[in-house]
């Protein structure tokens, strides 16, 4: 985790923030650049999903959602 945090800080996506009440606690806070990159990634992911699902007709989408729901319910019981 430290390696990932260091990389995010080095690349300017996050910065360390000390807890004012407990100096032993260090938080990672996203920078404005990090927020922008995250927003762009979310938009691209959403567009990718829309593009992928356009290949399915309504019946296929309903079947997919049914299978996905079943898998989610199964994963909750694990």
N, CA, C and O atoms as a GROMACS GRO file, in nm:
protein
  312
    1UNK      N    1   0.083  -0.119   0.000
    1UNK     CA    2   0.000   0.000   0.000
    1UNK      C    3   0.087   0.125   0.000
    1UNK      O    4   0.055   0.224  -0.065
    2UNK      N    5   0.197   0.119   0.073
    2UNK     CA    6   0.286   0.235   0.078
    2UNK      C    7   0.341   0.267  -0.060
    2UNK      O    8   0.352   0.384  -0.096
    3UNK      N    9   0.375   0.164  -0.138
    3UNK     CA   10   0.427   0.185  -0.273
    3UNK      C   11   0.323   0.256  -0.360
    3UNK      O   12   0.356   0.349  -0.434
    4UNK      N   13   0.198   0.212  -0.351
    4UNK     CA   14   0.091   0.275  -0.429
    4UNK      C   15   0.072   0.420  -0.386
    4UNK      O   16   0.060   0.508  -0.471
    5UNK      N   17   0.070   0.444  -0.257
    5UNK     CA   18   0.054   0.580  -0.206
    5UNK      C   19   0.169   0.669  -0.252
    5UNK      O   20   0.147   0.782  -0.296
    6UNK      N   21   0.290   0.618  -0.243
    6UNK     CA   22   0.406   0.696  -0.288
    6UNK      C   23   0.398   0.730  -0.435
    6UNK      O   24   0.434   0.841  -0.476
    7UNK      N   25   0.350   0.636  -0.515
    7UNK     CA   26   0.338   0.660  -0.660
    7UNK      C   27   0.232   0.766  -0.689
    7UNK      O   28   0.253   0.854  -0.773
    8UNK      N   29   0.118   0.759  -0.619
    8UNK     CA   30   0.012   0.860  -0.638
    8UNK      C   31   0.062   0.998  -0.600
    8UNK      O   32   0.031   1.097  -0.667
    9UNK      N   33   0.139   1.006  -0.493
    9UNK     CA   34   0.194   1.134  -0.448
    9UNK      C   35   0.297   1.185  -0.549
    9UNK      O   36   0.294   1.302  -0.587
   10UNK      N   37   0.386   1.096  -0.592
   10UNK     CA   38   0.490   1.133  -0.688
   10UNK      C   39   0.430   1.185  -0.818
   10UNK      O   40   0.480   1.281  -0.877
   11UNK      N   41   0.321   1.122  -0.862
   11UNK     CA   42   0.257   1.161  -0.987
   11UNK      C   43   0.163   1.281  -0.972
   11UNK      O   44   0.106   1.328  -1.071
   12UNK      N   45   0.146   1.329  -0.849
   12UNK     CA   46   0.065   1.449  -0.826
   12UNK      C   47  -0.084   1.424  -0.813
   12UNK      O   48  -0.163   1.519  -0.820
   13UNK      N   49  -0.124   1.298  -0.793
   13UNK     CA   50  -0.266   1.267  -0.782
   13UNK      C   51  -0.317   1.270  -0.638
   13UNK      O   52  -0.438   1.277  -0.615
   14UNK      N   53  -0.225   1.265  -0.542
   14UNK     CA   54  -0.265   1.265  -0.401
   14UNK      C   55  -0.157   1.333  -0.319
   14UNK      O   56  -0.045   1.355  -0.365
   15UNK      N   57  -0.194   1.365  -0.195
   15UNK     CA   58  -0.098   1.422  -0.101
   15UNK      C   59  -0.127   1.368   0.038
   15UNK      O   60  -0.241   1.331   0.069
   16UNK      N   61  -0.024   1.363   0.119
   16UNK     CA   62  -0.041   1.314   0.257
   16UNK      C   63  -0.094   1.427   0.345
   16UNK      O   64  -0.054   1.543   0.332
   17UNK      N   65  -0.184   1.389   0.435
   17UNK     CA   66  -0.239   1.484   0.532
   17UNK      C   67  -0.233   1.418   0.670
   17UNK      O   68  -0.284   1.308   0.688
   18UNK      N   69  -0.173   1.486   0.764
   18UNK     CA   70  -0.165   1.433   0.901
   18UNK      C   71  -0.295   1.462   0.974
   18UNK      O   72  -0.357   1.567   0.954
   19UNK      N   73  -0.336   1.368   1.059
   19UNK     CA   74  -0.453   1.388   1.144
   19UNK      C   75  -0.415   1.488   1.252
   19UNK      O   76  -0.314   1.470   1.320
   20UNK      N   77  -0.493   1.592   1.269
   20UNK     CA   78  -0.461   1.697   1.367
   20UNK      C   79  -0.470   1.648   1.511
   20UNK      O   80  -0.401   1.700   1.599
   21UNK      N   81  -0.554   1.546   1.535
   21UNK     CA   82  -0.571   1.496   1.671
   21UNK      C   83  -0.474   1.384   1.705
   21UNK      O   84  -0.441   1.362   1.822
   22UNK      N   85  -0.427   1.314   1.602
   22UNK     CA   86  -0.336   1.201   1.625
   22UNK      C   87  -0.230   1.203   1.515
   22UNK      O   88  -0.256   1.158   1.403
   23UNK      N   89  -0.115   1.255   1.546
   23UNK     CA   90  -0.009   1.272   1.446
   23UNK      C   91   0.044   1.140   1.389
   23UNK      O   92   0.115   1.140   1.289
   24UNK      N   93   0.009   1.029   1.453
   24UNK     CA   94   0.050   0.899   1.400
   24UNK      C   95  -0.031   0.858   1.278
   24UNK      O   96   0.011   0.772   1.201
   25UNK      N   97  -0.148   0.921   1.260
   25UNK     CA   98  -0.239   0.886   1.152
   25UNK      C   99  -0.212   0.978   1.033
   25UNK      O  100  -0.209   1.100   1.045
   26UNK      N  101  -0.192   0.916   0.918
   26UNK     CA  102  -0.169   0.990   0.794
   26UNK      C  103  -0.278   0.952   0.694
   26UNK      O  104  -0.305   0.833   0.672
   27UNK      N  105  -0.340   1.052   0.635
   27UNK     CA  106  -0.443   1.030   0.534
   27UNK      C  107  -0.387   1.064   0.396
   27UNK      O  108  -0.295   1.144   0.384
   28UNK      N  109  -0.445   1.003   0.295
   28UNK     CA  110  -0.416   1.042   0.158
   28UNK      C  111  -0.535   1.123   0.110
   28UNK      O  112  -0.650   1.082   0.124
   29UNK      N  113  -0.505   1.238   0.054
   29UNK     CA  114  -0.611   1.323   0.001
   29UNK      C  115  -0.584   1.344  -0.147
   29UNK      O  116  -0.472   1.375  -0.187
   30UNK      N  117  -0.688   1.328  -0.227
   30UNK     CA  118  -0.670   1.347  -0.371
   30UNK      C  119  -0.647   1.494  -0.400
   30UNK      O  120  -0.706   1.582  -0.338
   31UNK      N  121  -0.560   1.519  -0.496
   31UNK     CA  122  -0.537   1.655  -0.542
   31UNK      C  123  -0.641   1.688  -0.649
   31UNK      O  124  -0.717   1.602  -0.692
   32UNK      N  125  -0.642   1.812  -0.691
   32UNK     CA  126  -0.733   1.852  -0.799
   32UNK      C  127  -0.702   1.773  -0.926
   32UNK      O  128  -0.794   1.731  -0.997
   33UNK      N  129  -0.574   1.751  -0.953
   33UNK     CA  130  -0.534   1.671  -1.069
   33UNK      C  131  -0.588   1.529  -1.056
   33UNK      O  132  -0.639   1.473  -1.152
   34UNK      N  133  -0.576   1.470  -0.937
   34UNK     CA  134  -0.628   1.336  -0.914
   34UNK      C  135  -0.778   1.329  -0.934
   34UNK      O  136  -0.829   1.233  -0.991
   35UNK      N  137  -0.848   1.430  -0.887
   35UNK     CA  138  -0.994   1.435  -0.905
   35UNK      C  139  -1.030   1.442  -1.053
   35UNK      O  140  -1.124   1.376  -1.097
   36UNK      N  141  -0.955   1.521  -1.130
   36UNK     CA  142  -0.981   1.533  -1.274
   36UNK      C  143  -0.957   1.400  -1.346
   36UNK      O  144  -1.037   1.360  -1.430
   37UNK      N  145  -0.847   1.334  -1.312
   37UNK     CA  146  -0.815   1.206  -1.375
   37UNK      C  147  -0.923   1.103  -1.341
   37UNK      O  148  -0.964   1.026  -1.428
   38UNK      N  149  -0.968   1.100  -1.216
   38UNK     CA  150  -1.073   1.008  -1.175
   38UNK      C  151  -1.203   1.036  -1.250
   38UNK      O  152  -1.270   0.943  -1.295
   39UNK      N  153  -1.239   1.162  -1.264
   39UNK     CA  154  -1.362   1.199  -1.336
   39UNK      C  155  -1.353   1.155  -1.481
   39UNK      O  156  -1.450   1.104  -1.536
   40UNK      N  157  -1.238   1.176  -1.544
   40UNK     CA  158  -1.219   1.133  -1.683
   40UNK      C  159  -1.229   0.981  -1.695
   40UNK      O  160  -1.290   0.931  -1.790
   41UNK      N  161  -1.171   0.908  -1.601
   41UNK     CA  162  -1.176   0.762  -1.605
   41UNK      C  163  -1.319   0.714  -1.588
   41UNK      O  164  -1.360   0.618  -1.654
   42UNK      N  165  -1.394   0.778  -1.501
   42UNK     CA  166  -1.535   0.739  -1.482
   42UNK      C  167  -1.615   0.762  -1.610
   42UNK      O  168  -1.695   0.677  -1.650
   43UNK      N  169  -1.592   0.877  -1.674
   43UNK     CA  170  -1.663   0.908  -1.798
   43UNK      C  171  -1.629   0.806  -1.907
   43UNK      O  172  -1.718   0.759  -1.978
   44UNK      N  173  -1.501   0.774  -1.921
   44UNK     CA  174  -1.459   0.676  -2.022
   44UNK      C  175  -1.517   0.539  -1.992
   44UNK      O  176  -1.559   0.468  -2.084
   45UNK      N  177  -1.520   0.501  -1.865
   45UNK     CA  178  -1.578   0.372  -1.826
   45UNK      C  179  -1.726   0.366  -1.857
   45UNK      O  180  -1.776   0.264  -1.906
   46UNK      N  181  -1.796   0.474  -1.828
   46UNK     CA  182  -1.939   0.479  -1.856
   46UNK      C  183  -1.965   0.468  -2.007
   46UNK      O  184  -2.055   0.397  -2.050
   47UNK      N  185  -1.886   0.539  -2.086
   47UNK     CA  186  -1.902   0.535  -2.231
   47UNK      C  187  -1.870   0.395  -2.285
   47UNK      O  188  -1.938   0.346  -2.375
   48UNK      N  189  -1.768   0.333  -2.230
   48UNK     CA  190  -1.733   0.197  -2.271
   48UNK      C  191  -1.848   0.101  -2.244
   48UNK      O  192  -1.882   0.019  -2.329
   49UNK      N  193  -1.908   0.110  -2.126
   49UNK     CA  194  -2.021   0.023  -2.092
   49UNK      C  195  -2.139   0.048  -2.186
   49UNK      O  196  -2.204  -0.047  -2.231
   50UNK      N  197  -2.167   0.175  -2.214
   50UNK     CA  198  -2.276   0.206  -2.306
   50UNK      C  199  -2.249   0.147  -2.444
   50UNK      O  200  -2.339   0.090  -2.506
   51UNK      N  201  -2.127   0.160  -2.492
   51UNK     CA  202  -2.091   0.106  -2.623
   51UNK      C  203  -2.104  -0.047  -2.625
   51UNK      O  204  -2.154  -0.103  -2.722
   52UNK      N  205  -2.059  -0.112  -2.519
   52UNK     CA  206  -2.066  -0.258  -2.514
   52UNK      C  207  -2.211  -0.307  -2.511
   52UNK      O  208  -2.245  -0.402  -2.582
   53UNK      N  209  -2.295  -0.243  -2.430
   53UNK     CA  210  -2.432  -0.289  -2.416
   53UNK      C  211  -2.518  -0.257  -2.538
   53UNK      O  212  -2.627  -0.313  -2.552
   54UNK      N  213  -2.473  -0.170  -2.624
   54UNK     CA  214  -2.550  -0.143  -2.746
   54UNK      C  215  -2.555  -0.264  -2.837
   54UNK      O  216  -2.641  -0.274  -2.924
   55UNK      N  217  -2.462  -0.357  -2.817
   55UNK     CA  218  -2.459  -0.479  -2.899
   55UNK      C  219  -2.570  -0.577  -2.859
   55UNK      O  220  -2.598  -0.672  -2.932
   56UNK      N  221  -2.632  -0.554  -2.743
   56UNK     CA  222  -2.735  -0.645  -2.692
   56UNK      C  223  -2.874  -0.590  -2.719
   56UNK      O  224  -2.897  -0.469  -2.712
   57UNK      N  225  -2.967  -0.680  -2.750
   57UNK     CA  226  -3.106  -0.637  -2.762
   57UNK      C  227  -3.171  -0.641  -2.623
   57UNK      O  228  -3.108  -0.682  -2.526
   58UNK      N  229  -3.295  -0.600  -2.615
   58UNK     CA  230  -3.363  -0.588  -2.485
   58UNK      C  231  -3.372  -0.722  -2.412
   58UNK      O  232  -3.354  -0.728  -2.291
   59UNK      N  233  -3.400  -0.828  -2.485
   59UNK     CA  234  -3.409  -0.961  -2.424
   59UNK      C  235  -3.275  -1.004  -2.367
   59UNK      O  236  -3.268  -1.059  -2.257
   60UNK      N  237  -3.169  -0.980  -2.441
   60UNK     CA  238  -3.034  -1.016  -2.395
   60UNK      C  239  -2.994  -0.935  -2.271
   60UNK      O  240  -2.930  -0.987  -2.180
   61UNK      N  241  -3.033  -0.809  -2.269
   61UNK     CA  242  -3.002  -0.725  -2.152
   61UNK      C  243  -3.076  -0.776  -2.029
   61UNK      O  244  -3.017  -0.783  -1.921
   62UNK      N  245  -3.204  -0.811  -2.044
   62UNK     CA  246  -3.280  -0.866  -1.931
   62UNK      C  247  -3.217  -0.995  -1.880
   62UNK      O  248  -3.207  -1.016  -1.759
   63UNK      N  249  -3.174  -1.081  -1.971
   63UNK     CA  250  -3.110  -1.207  -1.933
   63UNK      C  251  -2.978  -1.179  -1.862
   63UNK      O  252  -2.948  -1.242  -1.760
   64UNK      N  253  -2.900  -1.086  -1.914
   64UNK     CA  254  -2.773  -1.049  -1.852
   64UNK      C  255  -2.796  -0.998  -1.709
   64UNK      O  256  -2.726  -1.039  -1.616
   65UNK      N  257  -2.894  -0.910  -1.693
   65UNK     CA  258  -2.923  -0.855  -1.560
   65UNK      C  259  -2.969  -0.964  -1.464
   65UNK      O  260  -2.935  -0.961  -1.346
   66UNK      N  261  -3.046  -1.059  -1.514
   66UNK     CA  262  -3.091  -1.171  -1.431
   66UNK      C  263  -2.972  -1.254  -1.383
   66UNK      O  264  -2.964  -1.289  -1.266
   67UNK      N  265  -2.880  -1.284  -1.473
   67UNK     CA  266  -2.761  -1.361  -1.438
   67UNK      C  267  -2.674  -1.282  -1.341
   67UNK      O  268  -2.624  -1.337  -1.243
   68UNK      N  269  -2.656  -1.154  -1.367
   68UNK     CA  270  -2.573  -1.069  -1.282
   68UNK      C  271  -2.631  -1.062  -1.141
   68UNK      O  272  -2.557  -1.070  -1.042
   69UNK      N  273  -2.763  -1.048  -1.131
   69UNK     CA  274  -2.829  -1.043  -1.000
   69UNK      C  275  -2.807  -1.174  -0.925
   69UNK      O  276  -2.780  -1.173  -0.805
   70UNK      N  277  -2.819  -1.285  -0.995
   70UNK     CA  278  -2.799  -1.415  -0.933
   70UNK      C  279  -2.656  -1.428  -0.881
   70UNK      O  280  -2.634  -1.478  -0.771
   71UNK      N  281  -2.559  -1.384  -0.960
   71UNK     CA  282  -2.418  -1.389  -0.916
   71UNK      C  283  -2.394  -1.301  -0.795
   71UNK      O  284  -2.321  -1.340  -0.704
   72UNK      N  285  -2.455  -1.182  -0.793
   72UNK     CA  286  -2.440  -1.093  -0.677
   72UNK      C  287  -2.499  -1.156  -0.552
   72UNK      O  288  -2.439  -1.150  -0.444
   73UNK      N  289  -2.616  -1.216  -0.565
   73UNK     CA  290  -2.678  -1.281  -0.450
   73UNK      C  291  -2.590  -1.395  -0.399
   73UNK      O  292  -2.576  -1.414  -0.278
   74UNK      N  293  -2.532  -1.471  -0.491
   74UNK     CA  294  -2.443  -1.580  -0.452
   74UNK      C  295  -2.319  -1.527  -0.381
   74UNK      O  296  -2.276  -1.585  -0.282
   75UNK      N  297  -2.263  -1.419  -0.430
   75UNK     CA  298  -2.141  -1.365  -0.369
   75UNK      C  299  -2.168  -1.312  -0.228
   75UNK      O  300  -2.077  -1.312  -0.145
   76UNK      N  301  -2.288  -1.267  -0.201
   76UNK     CA  302  -2.322  -1.218  -0.068
   76UNK      C  303  -2.324  -1.331   0.035
   76UNK      O  304  -2.304  -1.307   0.154
   77UNK      N  305  -2.349  -1.452  -0.011
   77UNK     CA  306  -2.356  -1.565   0.081
   77UNK      C  307  -2.221  -1.634   0.104
   77UNK      O  308  -2.210  -1.726   0.185
   78UNK      N  309  -2.120  -1.589   0.033
   78UNK     CA  310  -1.986  -1.651   0.048
   78UNK      C  311  -1.914  -1.599   0.170
   78UNK      O  312  -1.801  -1.640   0.198
   0.00000   0.00000   0.00000
